[in-house]
Amino acid sequence: MHGLSDRYGMLKCILLVGHEPYLNDLISVLVSGSDGGSVAMKKTGLCKSTVNSAACGCGATLEWLLTPGQMAQTR
């Protein structure tokens, strides 16, 4: 996390794209401080997190989590 903060900390928004299990683990660490799988994203899912602190763990708020089916309904 420190690498992201050091490199992109001056930006207001950052879009991260990833694959499992790393993306679930990253979201879980940002929100809960543990990679214990507290977030379960589906393939091609989308979430929004707000990072309140550059410190790793418990520095983010999960704003929303969408499944592919939910996104398809908005078309």
Secondary structure, DSSP 4 states (H G I P E B T S, - for coil): -HHHHHHHTT-S-------TTHHHHHHHHHHHSS-S----PPTT-EEEEEE--SSSSS-EEEEEEE-HHHHHTT-
